[in-house]
Each structure stands twice: as structure tokens, then as C-alpha cells.
Amino acid sequence: MESKAPKDTSKLGREVGAQEGRKLKSRRTGKRSIWFGIGMFGLVGWSIAVPTVLGAVLGIWLDGHFPQRFSWTLTLLITGLALGCFNAWFWVEKESREIQNELEENDE
């Protein structure tokens, strides 16, 4: 059976409804503290640092065992840095899309 209550389609009504929806969702998911933000910042940092350090270590090993005219260490350090930055960019972009989708769902 359908409700006969009138729908509130005013701008104020939609905005109040959207805010209420955001509050309810926030209560379900829990509050994110400053530590959550610091943890995410650290995660991005580690996603850059680990490939960079691994590239440098592998480069040092290759320079010791297979010397060339170029530096394996420098080459793999730059490659690791580039891969780490790409990885961090991909992760941040994915998180950004998820946040945007959540905001769009709340506005509907």
C-alpha cells in the first residue's frame, strides 16, 4: 500500500534529507580519527618508498655482480620511484572515485 504523504521536493527539503542521510551513514561506518588520516598518508608514503628502496638494493647487487657502463643502482632507483609514484597515484585515484560515488549516492 502506497503512502499518501506529499513528497517534499523543495531545495531545503532535499538538502535536509541529504544531510540526514550522511549523518546516518557516518553513524553506521563510525568516526574516522586523525590517526586514520595519518595512517592513509603513511600508506601512500610506503607505497612509494618500498619500490624505491627495493630498486636501489637490487641495483647495488647488480652493480656488484654485473658491472656495466651505466649504474644499475641509479637506473633501478629511478624506476622504483616511478613505479611507486604510479602505484600511489592509482590508489589515491581509486579512493577518490569511491568517495565521490558515496557523495553522489548521498545526494540522491
Secondary structure by P-SEA (a helix, b strand, c coil): ccccccccccaaaaaaaaaaaaaaaaaaaccccaaaaaaaaaaaaaaaaaaaaaaaaaaaaaaacccccccaaaaaaaaaaaaaaaaaaaaaaaaaaaaaaaaaaaac
